[in-house]
Amino acid sequence: MVFWEGYISDELMGTFAPIVVYWIYAGMYQLLPPLDQYRLHTREEEEQKNLVPMSLVVKGVLLQQLVQATVARVLFLVTAKPVPTGTLVQPSIPVQLVQILVAMFVMDTWQYFVHRYMHQNKFLYRHIHSQHHKLVVPYAIGALYNHPLEGLLLDTFGGAISFLISGMTARTAVIFFCFAVIKTVDDHCGLWLPGNIFHIFFQNNTAYHDIHHQLQGLKYNYSQPFFSIWDKLLGTHMPYNLVMCRDGGFEARPLKD
């Protein structure tokens, strides 16, 4: 039993809930006070280094989410199975948890290799992936700021493949996609807040991804959004120290030259 049952279908919820969650969670970060003592970059760095205004970032994210919603609707329509009783029997909680773990691994695998190739192929980096790196200093609302083609290949197709391979139902997909969105936003929030559960349970977190957005980390820390397995296995893991700055805040300082 879920709170939307009887009001909206699982398929419709799986299509639009991740979008709503994105703007709620990213909006919460945007509405926070400056919190300079927890920032990985100063506000001055954000203003000086980022190469695109927030208005264009918002438009870019909305465009990606429009494509994402369209693909999700088609995916759910194609994979929907007729249910004689009218109510689909959901798998047990342990089975759903396994399906979510499988989907996490599949998404990580897809995104690692596509993301890495976009860095290694000069044409793709220059004309497509470099758009995301115009945000040298990441912030929450810009988590899904990508070239439309990258958004389709990396995020939307990655989510669809994770859904199909894991065998999860649309209801489980609501939970998985919303969790993936929250994790992605958090990885780009630019804040190292005390008690953040993502920093506690995931090595691949805000500081880890911040290294990738730095010039010296551009060819490292490709893994996203959950684990750092592929980076460690394939030699693209860049360790770092999180150091407190004299004027407040933190710096994720790479340990490789």
N, C-alpha and C positions, 0 to 999 in steps of 0.2 A: 504494500500500500504506500503510495506517495501522495504528497499534498496536491498535486495537479490532476490526480486521477478523477475522471468524471467531468473535468472542465476543459482539458486540452489533451490531445493525443501525445504519446511518447515521441512520435516522429516530429511533430510540430515543436515540441519542447526541445528536442535534440537539435533542431535547426536554429532556434532563436535564443534559447537560454544562454549558450556560450557568448553570444554577442552582448546580451544584457549584462551578464556577469563581468565581461571585459570592461564595459564602461563604468559599472558600479565600483569595481575593485581599483581600476586605474584612476577613476574620479576621486576615490578616497585618498589615494596618494597625492593627487593634485591639490586637494583641499587642505592637506596638512600644513601646519606652519613650516617655516624654512628648515628647522631642525639641522642647523649647520653642524652641530656636534656629531651627527650621524651620517653625514654625506660622504660619498666616495670622491666627489668632485665639488669644488666651490660653485656657487651660483654664477660667479664671474666666468669660470671655465665653461659652464653650460652655455652662456650667452655668446662667448667669444669663439668657441671651437665648433659648435654645431652649425651646420651649413644650410639648414632648412628651417623656416619658421614653423611654429606650432600649428598655424592655420592649415598649411599644406600637409603636415603630418596627420592631422585629423581627417582631412579629405582622403588621403592615401589609405588610412586604416578603414574608413567607411567603404571605400571602393573594394578593398580586399574582403571585407565582411559581406558585401553584396554578392560577390562571386562565391564566397564560402557558403552562404545560405542557399544559393541556387544549386550548387553541387550537392549539398546535404539533402535538400528536398528530393532531388533526382535519385540519390543513393538510397534514401529510405523508401521511396516508391518502388524502386527496382527490387529491393531485398525484402519487401514486406511479404509475409506469408499469410494466406487466408486461414482464419481461425474459426472452425465450425461453431464453437461455443461462444464466440464473440469476445473472449478474454484470453489473452496469451499467458500461459503459465510461465512465470519467470524462474530462471535457475536459482538454486540455493545461494545463500550469501557467500559460502566458500568458493563456489564455482565462479560467481561474479568477480570475486577478488582475484582469482587466478586469471580470468579473462582481462581484467584491468592491468595486471602485471605484464601479461603477454602483449597487450596493446602498448604499454609504456616502452617495452623493449623494441617492438616493431617500429614505433614512431621514432625512438632514439636512433635506431639503425638507419632508417630512411633519411632522417634529417642530417645525420652525421655525414653520410656519403654524398648527398646532394649539396649540402652546405660546403663541404670540403672541395668538391669539384668546382663549385662556383668561385672559389678562391684561386684554384689552380688554373682554370681556364681564363686567360686574360680577357678574351672577348666578353664572356659571361660576367666576369667581375666588373669590367669597365662599364658595360651597358645595362647590367641588371642588378647584381648584388651590391654594388657600390652605393646604391640609393639608401640601403639600410645603414651603411656606415657613414652616411652624412650626419648621423647622430653619433658623433664621437663620444659625447657624454650622454649615455642612455637615460631615459626617464620613462615612467610607467605608461603613459598614453602612447608613446612611440614604439611599444613592444612589437606591434604588428605593422610597423611602417616599412613596407617593402615595395619593390617594383611589382606590378600586378602579376607578371609571369612568375616571379619568384613566390609570391603569395600562393598562387595556384599550385606550383610544383612542390614547394617545400612544406607548406602548412596544410593546404586543403587536400591535396593528394595524399600527404602523409597521414592525415587523420582518417581519410577514407580507407586506405590500405590497412591501418591499424584496426579499424572497425571490422573489416571483412576477415582478416586473418584470425583475429581473436575470437570471432564467432559470437560476440556479445549482442544482446538485444538492444533495441532503440532506447529502452529505459536505462540500461546500464551505460549506454553511450552518453546519455545526458550527464551522468556523474563523471564519466571519464573526460569528456570534452570540456566540461566546466572546470575540472581540476587542472587539466592541461593549460587552459587559458589563464587561470590564476597563477600557476607556476611560471608561465612565460612572462606575464606582467611583472611578477615579483623579481624575476631575474633581471629585468630592465629598470627597476625602480630607482637605482642609484643610491639607496639608503642601506646602511648596516644597522638595523634596529635591534635592540636587545630583546631576546625572547622570540625572535622570528623563527617559527618552526621549520621553515624551508632551509634556513641557515644551519639549523641543528641536525636535521635528518638528511640533507642532501649536500654532498661535496660540490655538485654542480649548482651554484647559487649566484647571487647578485655579484659578489666579488669575482667569482670564477669567470662569469661572462663579461664582466668589466675588463678583465685582462684581454679578452678577444677584441674588444673595441679599441684598445690602445694600439699604437703603431707597432710596438715591439711584440705584441701578442697576436697580430693579425693572422698569422699562419699557425696558430695554436688554439686550443680550447674550442674546437668546433662543436663539441657535443652539446646537444640541447634536445628537449628541455629538462630531462630528468637526471640521467646518470652521466658519469664521465668514463664509462667503460671503454668506449672505442678510442678515445684520446689516449688512454693509458696503454691499450693494446697495440696501437699503431704509431706510437711515438710523437703524438701531437699534443701531449699534455704539458702545460707550462705551470709549474708550481709557483706559489707566490706567498709573500708575507703580508698580512694585514697590519699596518702600522698606524699608530695614532699620530696625527699631524700636530705640530706645535700650536697652530692657530685654531685647532678644533677640527673635528671630522676624522676620516680615515683615508688611507691610501692603500690600494691593492698593488703591491710592488713586486713585479716579476723577479724570479730568482735565476732566470737565464738571460744571457746577454742578447 
